């Protein structure tokens, strides 16, 4: 089990490298345009898209800190990008939840556990971004905090998990992330430089071994001019790296696609095996004991502090692994198996959001002295944004809307499994791209299109809440949505379209469309062949219904189908 968990974490690391190879330079180019980033809505969307591209909020926030420390980006303009990176990082555990789609109940719980992170981030942004644009409260609070703190320049963030995973992932691929940062900060010469690292710093053992053999350090096996990680002359001794693609002539995009396919295969395999092993291990009294320990509240005088203790655990674990994606992805299968309840996973996720801010804070402490205050301020903005979100959506039970929203999404995706992929594409690709385009058209277009849409969304949410809690207070025609066309308040018509398309594709591929073309509509209805309320897998699992015409050729064809 620990072996599969190790490979699972390594595959997440390689997956991040694959996304950076495929879209890292594009991400750097997006960050480079300061005219775009000065628009807060565009900056928010840029943060989402870039974090989805590089699959790491730590990388995107480090780029933002580097741009602020180099003076290319103002702190006020960087705050919306930080908010967007918080949203983009939650895509990883949502993808991981798709691996448990085989069992409806597990999938419902796992998808709810994964999307509670999304719901928290989206709700926080919807409240805090307009507040920040109107009042600049994050900018003011962090400016006061930086002015009152005395700090000294530090080192880069210690990636403690890398000590364990680097010996394996370093043999597959090693990246030079300074290329993305250099492109974002305006270095045009790095556009033609590959992200694949060729030269690495030699270890002390290698240097001493070379000295003992009498060989000088600038021989042909080392970098000719001892280039540093940014491709500029440096004092560090360089040796050729030892990984799978060090001598490859393939472009970055091709290597990224190869690693993407391989890491997804390993990720799915490890996750499936982990779930099966956990199913076999966590049975009976063992499962009940673990569930009791994890999900039980503290003793009565301190029961109110249980959630806050869980936040500290989530923050500490995320600080150790230096990745909120790894932590939240690791607990997603446990939520699906009911080892961790959604109510307990919610504060763990909030703590993970706080723990991931330490990367940006420690990266800011390594900034130059004259830009240290600005870099530290934007890192604190990330921290205070998450704290503000927790104050909004956790202290009172009635304000924990992300849990209710996640449960609703879990119910929906358990009934219509295709909705999970639809949700991922809409929330992390199409919607950000649409908002980005509208924001580029100008404030008038953005407000003219966005304000009616948000107003309609707020009205629908309010009516749904009133229907579930106090339906008697609503007018009779709002007691249900039946006054609307069916396709506007149900996913079943869409499910029917996808079902028919899937069946037509299956018939076309198998060449058996003529086999049941003569079946009457009544027999098809009994066999469930065109019932839009059933998903494709449900239709295939329908038991044969007894019928006096069972021996007739059309019914035999339907039963075989």
N, C-alpha and C positions, 0 to 999 in steps of 0.2 A: 504493500500500500504506500509506504514512504517512497519506494522507488518510482512508482507511477506519479506520485505527487511531485517528486523532483523533476521528472521529465515534463510534467504539466507546466511547472513554473519556467523551465528552460524553453519550452515551446512558446510561452507568452513573450519571453525575451526575444526569441528569434522572430516571432510575429511582429513585434515592434520594429525590429531591424528591417524586416521585409517592407513594411509600410514606409519607413524612412527612405529606403532605397527607391521605392516606386514614386513617392511624392514629396520627399524631403526638400528638393530644390524648388519645387512649386510652392511649398510652404514658405521657404525663404523669400521667394519673389513676392508672395502675398504680403509678408510682413514689411517688405521694403518700401511700399507705397504709403508714405505718411499722409497724403491727402485722403486716402481711404480710411486710415486708422483714426483720423481726427473726428470722423462721424461715429458717435457712440454705438449706434445700432449696427453699423458696418463692422466696427471693432469687435462687438459681441459675436457676430457671425463668423468673422475671421478667426477668433479664438476657438469656436466650435469646429470649423472645417480643418484648421491646422492641427488641432489635437486629434481629430479623427484620422488625419493623414499620417501623423507620426505615432499614433497609438500610445501617447505618453504625455500626461499633463506636466510631468516633471521636466520633460524636454522643452515643451512649449513655454512654460513659465521661465525656464532658464534662458531661453531666447529673448523673452520680453525683458528680463532683468538685464541681460547683456546690452540690449538696445537702449534701455534707460541709462545704464552706467556709461555708455559711450556717447550719450547726449543726443541720440537720434530720435528719441521718443520721450514725450513729456509724461509725467506720472499720471496726470488727469486723463490723457488719452489711452494710457495702458490699462486703466482699471476695467473698462468694459471687456478688453481682451482676456484679462484674468478671469472674469466671470464666464466668458465663453469656454475657456479651457476647462473650467469645472464641469460644464455640461458635456463637453466632448469626451472626457475621460471615462464617463459612465457607459460608453458603447461597448467596452470590452466584456464586462460581466453580462450584458444583455445578449451578446453573441454566445457566450458560454452557456447561458440558460437554454438556448436553442438545442443544445446537445441532449437535453432531457425531454424532448418532445415525444418520445416513444410512449410514455405513460401519461395519461391526461392529468391525473391528480398531482403527480410529481411536477409536470410541466407548469401547472397552474401555480403551485407554490414557488417553484424556482423562478419563473418569469416575474411573479410579484416581488420576490426578494431582490431580483436584479433591477427592476424598474422603480423600486422605491427610491433609489439613488437618483434616477432621472427626474422623478416627480419632485423631489426635494430641490434639486438644482433649478429646474424650470420655474417652480413657484417662487424661489428666492430671487431669481433674476427678474421675474415679472414685477416684483415689488421693489427690489433694491435698485435696479437700473434707473427707472424713472426718478426715484428718490435721489440717487447720486447725480443725475443730470440736473435736477432742479436745485439741490442744495449743496452738492459736493461734500456730503458728510464723511464719506470714507477718506477723501483727500484731506479734510480738516483734522479728523481724529488721528490719522497716521502721521500727519505733519507734526502735531503736538507730541505724539509718542516718540518720534525720532528726535525732536528737540530736547526732550527730557531724559533721553537715554544716552549713556556714555558707552560706546562700544569700540572695539578695535578690529582691524582687518583679520579675517580668519582664512580658512581653507575651504576647498570644495566640499560638497556634501558627501559624507561617507556612505557609500553604497554597500552596506554590510551583507546584503544578499548576494552581491557579486562575488564575494569571497567563495561562496559555495557553487554558484552557477557558472562563473567565468571559466573555470577549467574545462567545462564541456562546451558551452556556447562559443568560447573563444576559438575552439577548433573548427567551428562551422563558419562563422563570419565575425569580422571586427570592423566597426565603422568609425569614421572620423567626423564626429558631430560638429566640429568647429567649422566645417564647410557650410552647413546650413546657417549657423550663426553669422559666418562671414558674408554670405549672400544677403541675409536679412539686414546686416549693417552696411551694405552698399559696396562690397568688394566684388567688382565685376569679373576679376581674373579667376575667381573660384567657380564660375559657371561651367568651365571645361574640366574641372578637377573631379575625379571620382570620389564618391563617399566611401568606397571600400579602402580600408587602411592597408597600406603596403609596408610602411616602415614603423616599427615599434621601438620603444625604449629598451635598451639592453638591460638585463638584470645584473645585480652585483656578481652573481656566480659566473655569468657569461663573461663579464669584463675581467674577472680575476683569472678565469680559465684561459682567455685570450692572452693575458699578460704573461701567464706562466709558460705558455707555448712560445713566447717571444714574438708573437704577431702584434702588429700595431693596429690600433682601433679604427683607422680610416682605410682599411683594406677594401677590396672590391666586394666583400660580402656585406658591407655596411652601406648606409646611405652616403652618397658621395660628398654631400655638404652638410651632413648632420641636420636635416630639416626638422623643425618642430612640428607639432600636430596641425598647425595652420598652414604648413607649407613654407614657412619662413625660416631663415637660418637661426639655429639655436645651439645651446651648449650641450644638450643631452646627447649621449651616444645612442645611435640608432642601429637597429638590426632589422632584417626582413622578417615580417610577421609570419606566423605559422598557422594559417587557417585554410579552409577548403578552396576559397576563391581568390587567394593571394596572387596567383599567376593566371587568372582567368582573363580572357579577352572579351568576355561578354559585357554589354552595357549594363549600367546600374538597374535599369528597368527590368531587363531579362533576369538578372540575378534576384531582384526583388520578387518577381512573380514565381520563380522557382522556390525561393524560401517561403513565400506565402502559401503555396500549395503544400509543401512539405510540413510546415509548422501547423497548418490546419488539420492535416491528416493525423499528426502526432497528438495534437491537442484533443481532437475528437476521440481518438483511441484511448488516450490516458484518462479522459473524463468518463468514458463509458466503462472502462475497467475499474476506475475508482468507485463509481456508483455501484457496480456489481459487488465489489469487495466490501464496500460499506454496508450494502444490503445484507451480506452474509455475516459480517462481524457484528453489526448493530442490530441484534435480534433479542427479543425477550427481555430479560432483566437487565442486560447490558444497555440496551437502547433506552429503557425506562430510566435507568440510573443516570445516563449521560444527559438525557432530556431534562431530568429533574435538576441536575446541577447547573446546567446552562441557563435554563428558562425560569428558575426559581428566583423570587425577589429576596433581597436582604431581610434580616429580622425586622420585626414590626417598627421599632422606633426609627429605623433608617430605610424603610422600604421605598420611600420617595427618592432615595439616592441611587437606586439600582440602575436606572438608565444612565445616569451620569458616570457611574462606575464602568458600565459597558462602553461608554464613550472613551474613557481613559484607556481601557483595554484595546479598543480599535485604534486609537491614536498611537499607543505604544507599539502595537504590532506593525502598523504602517510605517512608523519611523524605523523599525528594524529592517523591514524589507525594502524601504524607500520607494514604495509604489502602492498607491491606493487600488490600482487595477488588479494587482496580484492578490491583495488581501480580499477585496470584494468578490473576485472571481473564485477564490478558494472557498468562501463560505456559501456561494450560490448553490452548489450541489447539496450541501448540508441542509439548506433551507428546503430544497426539494424533497429530501428524505425525512423532513420533519424533525431533524435533530435540533435545529435552531428555529424558533418561531419567528414569524415576520415582525412581531412586536419587539423581540429582542434583537433581531438583525438591524432594525432601523437605527437605534443608538450606536450600534457597532459601526454602521456605515457613516453616521455623522462624525464619530470619532476618527474614522479613516480619512474623512475630508480634512480634518484638522491636522492629522499626522503628515499628510502629503505636503502641507505648506512649509514644513521644515526644510525641504529640499531647496525651495526658492530663498528662504531666509539664509541658509548656510551659503548658497551660491552668491547672494548679495554681499555677504561679509568678505568675499574674496575679490570684490570690485576695487578699482583704483581709489585712492584716498579722496580725490576731489569729487568723485561721483558716488561715494559710498552712501551718503545720506539719501540720495534719490533712489538708488537701487534697493536700499533697505526699506525705504518707504513703500515701494510697490510690492515688495515681498510681504510687508505687514498688511497691505490692502487685501491680499489673498487670505491672510489669517482672519482679519476682522470681517471680511465678507462671509466666511463660513460661520463665525461666531454669531453674526447678525442673523443668518439663516436659522441657526439653532434656536435663537431667542424667539424667532417668529413662529417656528413650526414644531417646537417640542415641549416647552415647559407645561402647557395646559393640555390635557387629553383631548379637548375639543378642537385644538389647533393642529393636531397631527393628521392633517389632510393627506400628506403623501402616502400614509398607510392605506387609507380608504381608496385613493386613486390607484395604487398598485394592486390592491385586491380586485378592483374592477377590471383592470387590464389583464390580470391573471385569469379571471373568469372568462373574459372575452377570448383570449388566446387559447384557452383550453377547449372552447367550443369551436372556434375557427382557427386552426393552427396556422394557416397562411397569414393571419393578421399580425403575427409576430414579425415576419419579414417585412410586411407592409409598414408596420410601426417603425422599424429600424430605418427603412428607406425614407419615410416621410420626415421623421424627427431629426435625423442626423445628416440628411443629404438634400432632399427636395425643399423642405421648409426653410433651412438656413440659406440655400441658394436663392430662393424666391425673395426672402427678406433682404438679402444682400443686393439683389438687382433693384428692388424697390428703393432701398436706401441710397443707391447710386443715382437713381432718377431724381432724387431731391426729397426734402422734408415734406413738401406738399403732397407728392404722390404717395409717400410712405404713410402719412397720416390719413390721407383720403381713402386708402385701401385698408390700412391696418385698424383704424379706429372702429369702423362698422363691424369688422370681423371680430375684434376683441369684445365689443359690446354684445354681439350675438352670442359669443362663446360664454360670456359672463351670465347672460340671461338663461341660457340652456343649463348651465351648472346650477344656478340658483333654483330653477324650477325642478331639476332632478333632486336636489337636496330637500326641497319642500315636499315633493312627492313621497320621498322615503320617510320623512320624519313627521310631517303634519299635513297629510293630503286634504283634510277637511277645510284648510284655510284657503285653498286655491279655488278659482272659478271652476265650474263643472267641465268646461271645455279644455281646461288644463290639467284635469285629473290624470290624463294619459296623453300620449302623443298620437292617438289614433286619427285625429283630424288632419294630420299630415299624410302625404303619399307614403306608401309602404317603404319605398326605397330610401326615404329620408330619415326613418327612425329604426331601421333594422339592417343588419348585415346579411340577412338571408338571401336577398336578390343577388348580391355580389357573390355569395357562396354558391348560389345556383349557377352563375356564369362560370366560376372557376371549376365547379364540378363538371359541367358539361364540356368545358374545354379540356379538362383532364381526361374525361371518358372518350372524347373524340380523338385526342392524341393517342390514348391507349388502343382504341380501335384501329386507328390508322397504322400505328406501329405493328400491331399484331396481325393486320390484314384480315380481321374477323368481323368487319362491320356488316358484311352481308349475312353473317350467321344469325343475327337477331333483328334484321331489318324488317322481318315480317311479323314481329311481335305486336300485338295490339296495344293501344295505350292503357287499357285496363290492366293487362297482365304486367306491363312495365311499371305501372303504379304499385301493383302488389309486390313486385320485386324490388321496388325502391330505386328504379333507374333514373328517374327525373325528379326526385324529391329535393327541392332546393334547400330544405332545412337540414339536410344531412351532409356531412363532409364526405370526401371521397373514401377515406379509410373506413368511416362508419358504414357506407354503402357496401363496401366489399366484405364487411364483417356481418352483414345481415344474415340471419339464419333462414333457411328455406321455409316458406310458409306452406302448411298443408292445404291442398286444393283438390277438388274432385277431378280437375283437368291436369293433374300432375304428370300423367303419362303422355300428354299430347306433346308433339315435337316443339311447338313454340315455348311451352313452359319448361321443357328440358333445356332449351337453349338459355332461357333466362336464369335457371338454376345454375347452370354451368358458369354463366357470366358472374 
